[in-house]
Amino acid sequence: MNLQNCKVYPFLKAVHGCWHNAMFIKCEYDICPHGQAPPCEGYLMAVDADGSPILMPVNVLRQLFGESIEPEECCAVLWKKTFEAVYGLYIEWHTVSSTVCPLLELCQTSDKCRCF
Protein backbone atom coordinates (compact mmCIF):
# COMPACT_ATOMS: atom_id res chain seq x y z
CA MET A 1 0.00 0.00 0.00
CA ASN A 2 1.36 3.39 -0.96
CA LEU A 3 0.40 5.76 1.84
CA GLN A 4 1.95 8.77 0.08
CA ASN A 5 -0.65 8.51 -2.69
CA CYS A 6 -3.47 7.45 -0.39
CA LYS A 7 -6.59 9.51 -0.93
CA VAL A 8 -8.35 8.56 2.30
CA TYR A 9 -9.19 12.17 3.21
CA PRO A 10 -12.30 12.48 0.95
CA PHE A 11 -13.64 9.26 2.45
CA LEU A 12 -12.97 10.34 6.04
CA LYS A 13 -14.48 13.76 5.35
CA ALA A 14 -17.63 12.14 3.95
CA VAL A 15 -18.01 9.90 7.04
CA HIS A 16 -17.18 12.75 9.45
CA GLY A 17 -13.93 11.08 10.53
CA CYS A 18 -15.52 7.79 11.60
CA TRP A 19 -15.65 4.73 9.33
CA HIS A 20 -18.63 3.47 11.37
CA ASN A 21 -20.69 6.10 9.47
CA ALA A 22 -20.03 4.32 6.17
CA MET A 23 -22.04 1.59 4.47
CA PHE A 24 -20.40 -1.80 4.23
CA ILE A 25 -20.65 -3.33 0.76
CA LYS A 26 -20.45 -7.07 1.15
CA CYS A 27 -19.72 -9.49 -1.66
CA GLU A 28 -21.99 -12.51 -1.63
CA TYR A 29 -19.40 -14.83 -3.20
CA ASP A 30 -16.94 -17.09 -1.38
CA ILE A 31 -14.94 -17.42 -4.60
CA CYS A 32 -14.55 -14.17 -6.52
CA PRO A 33 -16.26 -14.36 -9.93
CA HIS A 34 -13.70 -11.80 -11.16
CA GLY A 35 -10.67 -13.93 -10.24
CA GLN A 36 -9.52 -11.98 -7.17
CA ALA A 37 -7.44 -14.28 -5.01
CA PRO A 38 -7.88 -14.06 -2.14
CA PRO A 39 -11.39 -12.63 -2.50
CA CYS A 40 -11.89 -9.08 -1.28
CA GLU A 41 -13.04 -8.40 2.24
CA GLY A 42 -15.61 -5.90 1.01
CA TYR A 43 -15.73 -2.13 0.62
CA LEU A 44 -16.87 0.76 2.72
CA MET A 45 -18.89 3.38 0.91
CA ALA A 46 -19.55 7.02 1.63
CA VAL A 47 -21.12 9.59 -0.68
CA ASP A 48 -19.53 12.89 -1.66
CA ALA A 49 -21.30 16.24 -1.96
CA ASP A 50 -22.32 15.46 -5.55
CA GLY A 51 -23.85 12.09 -4.63
CA SER A 52 -21.01 10.06 -6.14
CA PRO A 53 -19.88 7.00 -4.19
CA ILE A 54 -16.51 7.01 -2.47
CA LEU A 55 -15.33 3.43 -2.09
CA MET A 56 -12.54 2.22 0.15
CA PRO A 57 -11.43 -1.43 0.32
CA VAL A 58 -11.87 -2.86 3.81
CA ASN A 59 -8.36 -4.36 3.74
CA VAL A 60 -6.85 -0.90 3.08
CA LEU A 61 -8.76 0.71 5.94
CA ARG A 62 -7.90 -2.19 8.25
CA GLN A 63 -4.20 -1.64 7.51
CA LEU A 64 -4.49 2.14 7.98
CA PHE A 65 -6.41 1.99 11.25
CA GLY A 66 -5.05 -1.28 12.62
CA GLU A 67 -8.46 -2.53 13.67
CA SER A 68 -11.00 -5.06 12.50
CA ILE A 69 -13.82 -3.64 10.37
CA GLU A 70 -17.00 -5.65 10.76
CA PRO A 71 -20.14 -5.13 8.67
CA GLU A 72 -22.44 -4.85 11.68
CA GLU A 73 -20.33 -1.96 13.04
CA CYS A 74 -21.20 0.20 10.03
CA CYS A 75 -24.37 2.25 9.64
CA ALA A 76 -25.71 -0.18 7.00
CA VAL A 77 -24.78 -3.29 5.07
CA LEU A 78 -25.41 -3.42 1.35
CA TRP A 79 -24.88 -6.49 -0.79
CA LYS A 80 -22.67 -6.01 -3.86
CA LYS A 81 -25.55 -7.00 -6.16
CA THR A 82 -27.73 -4.31 -4.56
CA PHE A 83 -25.01 -1.69 -5.03
CA GLU A 84 -24.67 -2.73 -8.68
CA ALA A 85 -28.45 -2.46 -9.17
CA VAL A 86 -28.74 0.97 -7.53
CA TYR A 87 -25.58 2.42 -9.10
CA GLY A 88 -25.91 0.59 -12.43
CA LEU A 89 -25.75 3.67 -14.65
CA TYR A 90 -22.95 5.18 -12.57
CA ILE A 91 -20.96 1.94 -13.00
CA GLU A 92 -21.69 1.92 -16.73
CA TRP A 93 -20.44 5.50 -17.14
CA HIS A 94 -17.37 5.19 -14.89
CA THR A 95 -15.96 1.75 -15.76
CA VAL A 96 -14.65 0.26 -18.98
CA SER A 97 -14.25 -3.45 -18.28
CA SER A 98 -17.02 -6.00 -18.05
CA THR A 99 -14.68 -8.61 -16.56
CA VAL A 100 -13.06 -6.64 -13.72
CA CYS A 101 -15.03 -6.22 -10.50
CA PRO A 102 -16.83 -2.87 -10.86
CA LEU A 103 -16.10 -1.94 -7.23
CA LEU A 104 -12.39 -2.58 -7.71
CA GLU A 105 -12.36 -0.69 -10.99
CA LEU A 106 -14.19 2.29 -9.46
CA CYS A 107 -11.59 2.34 -6.67
CA GLN A 108 -8.65 2.11 -9.04
CA THR A 109 -9.86 4.84 -11.38
CA SER A 110 -11.30 7.26 -8.82
CA ASP A 111 -9.29 10.31 -7.79
CA LYS A 112 -10.75 9.73 -4.31
CA CYS A 113 -9.32 6.25 -3.74
CA ARG A 114 -5.78 5.29 -4.70
CA CYS A 115 -4.34 3.48 -1.72
CA PHE A 116 -3.23 0.27 -3.39
N, C-alpha and C positions, 0 to 999 in steps of 0.2 A: 504494500500500500504506500502510495506516495503522498505523505501528509503535506508537502509543500504545495501541491496542486489540489489539495482537498477543498472542495467547495461546500463544506458542511454548514457554513454560516446561513445561506438562504433557508436551508431546512430548519435549523435551530430558531431562526427568526420567525418562521411560519408556525412553529409549535411553541412559541414563547419560551424557548430555552429548555423545554422538557419533552423528551421523546415520548413520554406517556400520553401526550396530547395528540399523537399521530395515530393514523389507522394502520393496522398490521395487515398487509396483503399476504395471504397464505396460499401456497401452491398445493393443490390437491393431489399431486402425483408423488409417489415414493421414488420412482425412477423418472428423471427429467425427460420429457418428450423432445427436448431440444438438444439433448446430448451433454448437458452440464454434468460433470462428474467431479466431485460429489454434487448432488443436487443442492440448489440454493436453500438458504434458511428462511427465505421470505424477504419482503421489503417493507419499510415503513413509508407511509405516504402522508405528506402535508400538501396544502394547496396555497399557491402564491396569490398575490393581490389580483392577478388577472384570471384566476380560476384554473390555472394550469397545474397539473400534479408535479410535486417535487418528490422523487423517489430516492430512497437511500437503502442499499442492501443491509440487511440485519447484521451480516458478518462484519461489515465495515464499521457500523456503529458499535458493535460489541467490542471490536479491537480498540476503537477510539475511547470508549467509556470504561472498558474493563469490567463490564457487568453483563449478566445474562438478560436478554430481551425476550420476554414471553408475550405471546399474543394477548392473553387475558389481562396484561398490565397496560395495554393500550386503550385508547378511548373507544375503539371499535375494531372488529376483525372482518375483513372482506376477503372472500375467496378470489383467486386469480381470475377465474372465469367470469365472476361478477364484475371485476374491474375492467376486463376486456369488453364486456357487454356495455357497460356504462360509458367507457372512454373509447369505444370502437372507432369513431371518426377521428378522434385525437390521435390514436395509434396509427390509423391509416395515413394521416397527414404528416406524422413525425417519425415514421420508421420506413425503412426501405426493404428489409428482408422479411420474407414469409417463413423462413426456417429458424431464425434466431428468436429467442424468447423476447417478446415485445417489451417486457419490463427491463430486461438487461439492456436491450438496445436503447430504450429511452434514457436509461442511466448513463450509458456510454456516450450518447450524443448530446445530452443536455449540458448547458453551461452551468447548471446548478448542481451537478453531481459528477465529479471526476476524481474519485478517491481510490481508484483501483486500476 
